[in-house]
């Protein structure tokens, strides 16, 4: 699958966050959006995910040579970001079941194995609201890594992770399937130094 992006732009009020962004993003490759804080990295990711509308330009979402309608694009991706909240009233087990109802997990891993990977077996019946920020971030990343979707989007992926779990992130992200497209927003080179292409969003100002 791939994204064909043509002259994409986003503005808030009269200020352009980015403009004239054109690119082809292909499955089997990983891309990182970099730039100073406020340069529009996260906004670009949200526009590409369909969560935020663009102000100009066009995105064609193509899967198996079929163009996917924009309002159905969300089914093709999963996103992990500090600003996206988990459903805190759910227990870990309930959240995994809920997520799997919308985005099935890869057949190679079970929900029990996901919990074990995260070293959260003792917390599987605990409400998410009682998790630490690091536990929540590990869970967000696991939902992204193990969902059976063509596109994985990660914003500041090692936020709230210590060195050990940052190493886990690096191991897992590099094991993503060759038929997946990986998009990362980061200013931390250790989070993306394996990526195929680094794109500076600051280069796309009006």
Phi, psi and omega in degrees: 000161177203161175250129173255111186250124186233111173053045183286140177212152177219132176227152172243122189056241182258359184264125176278125177281314170209162184203153176059040178270114178234133182193158170245121180250124190244146176297154184086000180232159177238139183230142177239134173262121179242172179149160180301160175304134182087002182281346176109013181302306182294323179297318178299316180298319180293325176293317179295330180283344183091358181287332180234131180287149175281161176269335176201165179090183187215147173236127172255121178261115186239120179233124182053044179063015177246134176282126180269133177296144186302323183284355177249003185295328184302335180290342185267357189220164170223143184230137175240124183206150181301329185274356177265125185270146169275162177280101194287341180283340179286150166282170178302314180298317179296320181294318179297319178297317180298313180299316183296337177292336179255320183229096181302149176280160179299142183296344182281354183220139179263166178296324178297322179291325177298313179300319179294317178304320183278357183056044182239022181304319181290346183248015187294337179252015179267142178294141182302329183298341179267001179283150172287167179297325178292320177297318179296319180293320176300319180294316178301316180294320180297318177301323179287314185293323190258358176285141183271075183227157181286336188233131177241122180244129184230125179245122182046061192297333182261016174305132177069011178259140174279181186299321182296315182281336171295322176294321176299316177305311182298321179295314184290318184294329180279352177263003179298149188300149179291349177258016176253150174258129182244125178239129184233138169252126184193152167240016180249103185308326181296340180280341189220012186293351176271353189291152180287328184210138177247127185242122180272111183295335180295344178284351184246057174257152181288000000 
